[in-house]
């Protein structure tokens, strides 16, 4: 509810697809690649309050959740660190929105 309240009731009309919504929140990194070589890696700017609520929800789900997404998180967590896994799960959650 906090995410919808922050983004507005018509957020689904303002973004053409899930990737644009993720970029609007600021969950997607802004990587600059040229010729297959990574030139810059930085966090993209977005709505920091929505990003905070989304990451908090992902952390709570990682601890208390169950189901398909929790299984995916556990598998991803086996080969990545905790914060990278939380960020990846938050992106999956916002794409579902």
N, C-alpha and C positions, 0 to 999 in steps of 0.2 A: 504494500500500500504506500510506503514511503517513496519508493521509486516512481510509482505512477503519480503521486502527488508532486514530486519534484520535477518530473519531466513534462507534466501536463496530461490531461485526459486524452488528448489527440496525438500522443507521441507516435502512434503507429502510422499516422498519416504523414508526419513530417519526415520520416526516414523511409527510403525506398526498399531497403532490405535489412537483414539482420546484421550484416557487416557494417553498414552505415550507422546503425544504432549502437553497435559496440564501439565504433570509433567516436561517436558523439559522447559516450560515457567516458572514454579514455582508457579502456581496458586493452585495446590493441596497441602493440608497440609500433612506433614509426621508424622502420628500418629503411635505410637508403642503400640499395644494391646496384652495382654497376659491373656488368660482365661476370656475374656470379660471385663477386667479392663484396663483402659487407663493409660499407664505408662509414656509416653512422648508425648507432642504435640509441634511441632515446624514447622515453615514455611520451605518448601523445597527450596533448592537453584535452581536457574534457570537463565534465561536471564532477567536481571532487566529492560533493556530498552524495551523489548517486553512486559513485565508485566506492565510497566508504560503506554505504549500506549494502551494496552488492557483495563486497568482500566479506563483510560481517556475516551475511546470510550464508555465504559459501563456507566460512569457517565453522559456523554452527552446524551446517549440514554435514561437514566432514566429520564432526564429532558425534552427532546424534542421528544422522540420516541412515536410510536403508534403501535398498532397491538397486536399480540399474546404474544410476548415477554414482552411488556410493561405491559400487563394485568397480566402475570405471576409475574413480578417484584412487582407490586402493592400488589398482594396477599401475596407474600413472605415477603414483607416489613411490612405487618400488624402484623406479629408475630416475626420478627427479627429486629435487629438494621440496620441502613443504610449501614454501611461498610460491614457487613456480606451479606446483600442483593446484594450489588455491586459486591462483590467477587464471589458470586454464579452466578450472571448474566454474569460476565466476563468469567467464566468457561463454561457456556452454549454457549457463543459467540465463544470461541476458539474451542470448540468441533464441532461447525458448520464449522469452517475453515478446 
